């Protein structure tokens, strides 16, 4: 029998790979690797990928999902921040004979999505996300949805529940409104801690965000809409009138009251009671009350 160092890396279990190559998952990077190839194949199949898809994978890690997804699609860019894994990841790709994979050492929060999409958008994004960047990366993807048709990500179960939550519950918040405004959401798989190394303290959910099937709402200023949602939930225990007047929007109390009246929304309500459509209506009312002066709000989520 050949020694571990001479076998193809992807022939190993994750535990054996980490030991053979003297690698330890970095807690600071939120690394929880898929435990085996069968789980990666299950995720790849559940993702509903098509042969014409051009895919960007976030957090390629040891390449388990890369190897499972690549044969199903036209091309795949495997993005991994941890430089320690780059030579190993490239070897996994080379040994698998996958000519449609490009390995990139980059921080997913800083990549140029238009460069990733190239000359033929839209792309599909997939990944076993490091837990510590899940929410900011989610906002980056939403922000670039004009060139991303679908995203299929593994999230902590609690975050997935918040994203899909309905108005009125404690889970409903800024993340819920932001994602539901942009995409149709569908859970695909639920995975227990035992599917990962090291085992996380929570369950995970594979969630599909379909931007092409989203509600296609069109506020007068999307940047203002995002800022209004942020302001409303930054003081979620306050009434909407108080939250808008004191949430960093620069609105006077009378302007906040006027906007709520224009939108037909009770000023005594709280943010968690409003649907996505009502948030859009309120943002448009704020736009009108301020004469559009708030349309130059921050451009990022």
C-alpha positions in Angstrom: 0.0 0.0 0.0 1.3 3.4 -0.9 2.1 6.0 1.8 -0.5 8.7 2.6 1.7 11.4 1.0 1.6 9.6 -2.4 -2.1 9.0 -2.6 -4.4 11.5 -4.4 -5.4 14.1 -1.7 -9.1 13.9 -2.5 -9.1 10.1 -1.8 -8.9 10.8 1.9 -11.4 11.6 4.5 -11.1 15.2 5.8 -9.7 14.0 9.1 -6.9 12.1 7.4 -6.2 15.0 5.1 -5.8 17.5 7.9 -3.5 15.1 9.7 -1.4 14.1 6.6 -0.8 17.7 5.6 -0.4 19.0 9.2 -3.3 21.4 8.8 -5.5 22.7 11.6 -8.8 24.6 10.9 -8.5 28.2 11.9 -11.1 29.4 14.3 -10.3 33.0 13.4 -11.4 32.2 9.8 -14.5 30.4 10.9 -13.3 27.2 9.1 -15.6 24.1 9.4 -14.7 21.8 6.6 -17.1 19.3 5.1 -16.4 15.9 6.6 -16.6 13.7 3.5 -17.2 13.6 -0.2 -20.7 12.1 0.1 -21.9 15.2 1.9 -20.3 17.4 -0.8 -22.1 15.4 -3.5 -25.4 15.7 -1.7 -25.0 19.5 -1.6 -24.0 19.7 -5.2 -27.0 17.7 -6.3 -29.4 19.7 -4.1 -28.1 22.9 -5.5 -29.9 22.2 -8.8 -27.0 23.3 -11.0 -27.1 23.3 -14.8 -24.4 22.4 -17.3 -24.4 26.0 -18.6 -23.8 27.5 -15.1 -20.7 29.6 -14.5 -20.0 29.2 -10.8 -18.0 31.0 -8.2 -17.4 29.0 -5.0 -16.7 30.9 -1.8 -14.5 29.2 0.8 -13.3 26.3 -1.3 -11.2 24.9 1.7 -9.9 21.4 1.0 -11.8 21.1 -2.3 -14.6 18.7 -1.4 -17.4 20.8 -2.8 -15.2 22.0 -5.7 -14.7 18.4 -6.9 -18.4 17.7 -6.5 -19.7 20.8 -8.3 -17.1 21.2 -11.2 -18.3 18.2 -13.3 -21.9 19.6 -13.2 -21.2 23.1 -14.6 -19.5 24.9 -17.4 -16.8 26.6 -15.2 -15.9 27.1 -11.6 -13.8 29.7 -9.8 -12.7 28.4 -6.4 -12.1 31.3 -4.0 -10.1 30.5 -0.8 -8.7 33.1 1.6 -6.3 30.8 3.5 -3.0 30.8 1.7 -2.0 27.6 3.6 -4.5 25.7 1.5 -3.7 27.0 -2.0 -1.0 24.4 -3.1 -3.1 21.6 -1.7 -6.3 22.9 -3.3 -4.6 23.3 -6.7 -3.3 19.7 -6.4 -6.7 18.4 -5.7 -8.0 20.1 -8.8 -5.1 18.9 -11.0 -5.3 15.3 -9.7 -9.0 15.2 -10.5 -8.4 16.2 -14.1 -10.8 19.2 -13.9 -9.9 21.6 -16.6 -12.8 24.0 -15.9 -11.6 25.1 -12.4 -9.6 28.2 -11.6 -8.2 28.5 -8.0 -8.0 32.0 -6.6 -6.4 33.1 -3.3 -8.6 36.0 -2.2 -10.8 37.5 0.5 -14.4 37.0 -0.5 -15.4 40.2 1.2 -13.0 42.2 -1.1 -13.3 40.5 -4.5 -14.5 42.4 -7.5 -17.8 40.6 -8.4 -17.9 42.1 -11.9 -14.4 40.7 -12.6 -15.6 37.3 -11.3 -18.5 37.4 -13.6 -16.4 38.3 -16.6 -17.9 39.1 -20.0 -20.8 36.7 -19.7 -22.9 37.3 -16.5 -25.0 36.3 -14.7 -23.1 33.8 -12.5 -24.1 31.4 -9.8 -22.5 31.5 -6.4 -22.1 28.6 -4.0 -20.3 27.8 -0.9 -19.9 26.4 2.6 -19.5 29.9 4.1 -17.2 30.6 7.0 -19.7 31.4 9.8 -17.9 34.7 10.7 -18.4 36.3 7.3 -21.9 34.9 6.5 -23.9 38.1 7.0 -21.5 40.6 5.4 -20.9 38.3 2.5 -24.7 37.8 2.1 -25.1 41.6 1.8 -22.3 41.8 -0.8 -24.0 39.2 -2.9 -27.4 41.0 -2.6 -25.7 44.2 -3.6 -24.3 42.6 -6.8 -27.4 40.6 -7.7 -27.5 42.2 -11.1 -24.7 39.9 -12.2 -25.6 37.0 -9.8 -28.7 34.9 -10.7 -28.6 32.5 -7.8 -26.7 31.9 -4.6 -26.7 28.6 -2.8 -25.0 28.8 0.6 -24.6 26.8 3.8 -25.6 29.0 6.7 -26.0 28.5 10.4 -29.6 27.3 10.9 -30.4 30.3 13.1 -29.3 32.7 10.4 -31.2 30.8 7.7 -34.4 31.1 9.9 -33.9 34.8 10.3 -33.6 35.2 6.5 -36.8 33.4 5.9 -38.7 34.8 8.9 -42.2 36.4 8.5 -43.1 39.8 9.9 -44.2 39.9 13.5 -41.8 37.3 14.9 -38.6 37.9 16.9 -36.5 36.4 14.1 -37.7 39.0 11.6 -35.2 41.8 11.2 -32.9 43.7 8.9 -31.5 40.5 7.3 -35.0 39.2 6.6 -36.1 42.3 4.9 -32.9 42.8 2.9 -32.8 39.3 1.5 -36.6 38.9 0.9 -36.5 42.2 -1.0 -33.9 40.8 -3.4 -34.6 37.1 -3.7 -36.9 34.2 -3.5 -35.7 32.0 -0.6 -35.8 28.2 -0.5 -34.3 25.8 2.0 -32.7 22.8 0.3 -31.0 20.7 3.0 -30.5 20.6 6.7 -27.1 19.3 8.0 -26.2 18.4 11.5 -22.8 19.3 13.2 -21.5 15.8 12.5 -21.2 16.7 8.8 -18.3 19.1 9.5 -14.8 19.1 11.0 -14.5 20.6 13.5 -18.1 20.1 14.5 -19.9 23.5 14.9 -22.2 24.0 17.9 -25.2 24.5 15.7 -27.0 22.8 12.8 -26.6 24.2 9.2 -29.1 24.9 6.4 -28.4 24.9 2.7 -30.4 27.8 1.4 -31.1 28.9 -2.2 -31.4 32.7 -3.0 -32.9 33.1 -6.4 -32.5 36.7 -7.5 -34.2 36.1 -10.9 -37.4 35.0 -9.1 -37.3 37.7 -6.4 -40.2 40.1 -5.9 -38.8 42.7 -8.2 -39.8 45.7 -6.1 -38.5 49.0 -7.3 -38.1 51.8 -4.6 -37.4 55.3 -5.8 -34.0 55.0 -4.1 -32.6 51.6 -3.3 -29.8 53.1 -1.2 -32.4 55.0 0.9 -34.5 51.8 1.3 -31.5 50.0 2.7 -30.7 52.9 5.1 -34.3 53.1 6.2 -34.4 49.3 7.0 -31.1 49.7 8.9 -32.4 52.7 10.9 -35.8 51.0 11.7 -34.2 47.9 13.1 -31.4 49.7 14.9 -34.0 50.7 17.5 -36.5 47.9 17.1 -38.0 48.5 20.5 -38.9 52.0 19.6 -41.9 53.0 17.5 -41.3 53.5 13.8 -41.7 57.3 14.3 -39.0 57.4 16.9 -36.8 54.9 15.1 -36.8 57.0 11.9 -36.3 60.3 13.7 -33.4 58.9 15.8 -31.9 56.2 13.6 -29.3 58.3 11.7 -31.5 59.1 8.7 -31.3 62.8 9.5 -35.1 63.2 9.6 -36.9 65.6 11.8 -39.7 64.1 13.9 -42.3 66.0 11.7 -40.7 64.5 8.5 -40.8 61.0 10.0 -44.5 61.5 10.9 -45.3 63.0 7.5 -43.6 60.0 5.7 -45.5 57.5 7.8 -48.8 59.2 7.1 -48.1 59.3 3.4 -47.3 55.6 3.5 -50.5 54.9 5.4 -48.5 53.3 8.3 -49.4 53.7 12.0 -46.5 55.6 13.6 -46.9 53.6 16.8 -46.0 50.3 15.1 -42.6 48.7 15.4 -40.2 47.7 12.5 -40.8 44.0 12.9 -44.4 44.3 12.0 -43.8 45.7 8.5 -43.7 43.6 5.3 -41.0 44.1 2.7 -43.5 45.9 0.5 -44.4 48.3 3.3 -40.8 49.1 3.9 -40.5 50.0 0.2 -43.6 52.2 0.4 -42.2 53.9 3.5 -38.9 54.5 1.8 -40.7 56.1 -1.1 -42.6 58.3 1.3 -39.4 59.4 2.9 -38.0 60.2 -0.5 -41.0 62.4 -1.3 -40.9 64.2 2.1 -37.3 65.0 1.8 -37.5 66.0 -1.9 -35.2 63.2 -2.8 -32.3 64.7 -0.7 -31.8 61.3 0.9 -31.3 59.5 -2.5 -27.5 59.8 -2.1 -27.4 57.6 1.0 -24.6 55.1 1.3 -24.3 52.8 -1.7 -23.5 49.6 0.2 -25.4 47.5 2.6 
